[in-house]
């Protein structure tokens, strides 16, 4: 092989690897751009599933209701998870929703429905009567509004139930009730195996926290 033939072979080899390298670099750059466009990191199947089935919790729905009524000094005193088909008898009802009860310093009461998927307020309805009668015997309903500033709200009751017991699972209901002449919150947990547990928490801030941890 003479000198000119040798140079031709070397040039061909260099050209081949040069084209291959550019192609590989272009492919890598394209993949990198696509990765950046989707948030900069791979998305696992589990992450995608969580995103598609993302819902808010009852404590989060109660926070929504608290923010909605903050200008009226509302105190959230309970809520529950409901399957919302028919909540408003509307085709636009969400599949999952929460109803949240809020009391005001003047003794009035409002019930707020919160979309369980996006956290929006579905409805807000003033309730004229009946809420305190469900807590107290009709003959024992207080003549004066409750001292809400001395009470835990329902979200704080959930925190106490979690922190002072080993209760776990999804909070599906929080109800204000009366027990032994004192106000309490009943915090209901539901586990994946359909097990249920109700933790009783003192409603008053000067109370003893968890009064009954329920079944473990």
Protein Blocks (a to p, Z undefined) as FASTA:
>chain_A
ZZklmmmmmmmmmmmmmmmmmmmmmmmmmmmmmmmmnnopacdfklmmmmmmgccdfklm
mmmmmmmmmmnopacfbdcdddfehklopakbcfbdcddddddfkopacdddddfklopa
fbdcddfbhjlmmmpcfklgcfbdcdfklpccfklmmmmmmmmmccecjdfbdcdddeeh
iacdddddddfkopacdddddfbfklnhjabgbjZZ
